[in-house]
Amino acid sequence: MRPIRAFAAAAIAIFTGSFIQVAPSLAQPQPWPTRSVKFIVPFGPGAGADIGARLFAERLQKIWGQPVVVENRPGGNSLVAINAFLGAKDDHTLFFGPSGSFTVHPVLMAKMPYDPSDISPIVRVSNTILAAAVKADAPYNDVKAFTEAARANPGKFSSGLVPGITEFTFWGYAHHEKLNIVQAPYRDINQAPVDLGEGRIQIVMSSIAVVQPALNAGRVKLIVVNNKTRAPAAPNIPTAREQGFPSLEVEGLVGLFGPKTMPEALKDKITADFRAASADGEIAKRLQATGQVFNVSGPKEFAAAVAEQYANVAAVAKAIAFKPRM
């Protein structure tokens, strides 16, 4: 595996555009789309990203005058979807999903099966609300109290974590706070809130949508929101940074990605079309119901956010001396 520091620097350069070379034949804006557009989603139907993709697809096909098809390609730690997207080599086949689907790959894999610089951010659509929950009657109501309890009981606390960016963030927090928290393995993370409510594990860190049923049933409670700002779905829960634990801060970035050869002018056009498609506020309401914060931003801002996520993952991997598992 390449040195983590070198990888982080390369990722920042890639996603802020300094490595991207636009082919001369694509440098001038071209009519687009000229045929049907495909959004490849790395999850099955009903996932937050899938819902967002379908909401926009319905509106965009009216704006573009072309069919917009959503294709679900789950599996393989998102590699199935990424390979389908990159393998198409087509600016009408795009990847719609969270950047966390691939920002962890360079540290998870000893040999990358694709080049991350081939994935170019186009438009951010939303931020997934991420949060940590504990059992409803647990004696701790914030991160500080939980941290103190976990430190006093090394090896006796267990966690349920969503694989990927959420997992790496929690590992970084545990390392920074010198905590010994066992990670419970889950094929389906939706089982974790059930175990949390029964007291079999002590904390779950995931999207708020995963814990929402248990939260509504009064079996669990939130102690922190991991995003940079408070979540509309949990306005009274302080963020990790507000509580003095920036190591737990992470943004779930969901958006549209294209090939690196896509011209900036076309990315700007697509961003404008996404804004037009969501101007009436209906998509924002629907996304909020799925545990997302509507947040459309253009390619430069989105690329900078993705680069920051890459760098954060690399920093955690280096700090915990993480070894590739794939």
LINURSUL-V526034 format. One record per run of one state. SS is the DSSP state (helix for helix, strand for strand, loop for the rest). FROM is the first residue (numbers start at 1). TO is the last residue. If there is no record, write none. Layout:
SS,FROM,TO ; SS,FROM,TO
This chain:
loop,1,3 ; helix,4,15 ; loop,16,23 ; helix,24,26 ; loop,27,36 ; strand,37,41 ; loop,42,47 ; helix,48,64 ; loop,65,67 ; strand,68,72 ; loop,73,75 ; helix,76,88 ; loop,89,92 ; strand,93,98 ; helix,99,101 ; loop,102,104 ; helix,105,108 ; loop,109,115 ; helix,116,118 ; strand,119,128 ; loop,129,129 ; strand,130,135 ; loop,136,142 ; helix,143,152 ; loop,153,156 ; strand,157,161 ; loop,162,164 ; helix,165,176 ; loop,177,180 ; strand,181,183 ; loop,184,188 ; helix,189,198 ; loop,199,202 ; strand,203,207 ; helix,208,216 ; loop,217,219 ; strand,220,225 ; loop,226,230 ; strand,231,231 ; loop,232,233 ; strand,234,234 ; loop,235,238 ; strand,239,239 ; loop,240,245 ; helix,246,248 ; loop,249,251 ; strand,252,259 ; loop,260,263 ; helix,264,277 ; loop,278,281 ; helix,282,289 ; loop,290,291 ; strand,292,297 ; loop,298,298 ; helix,299,319 ; loop,320,326
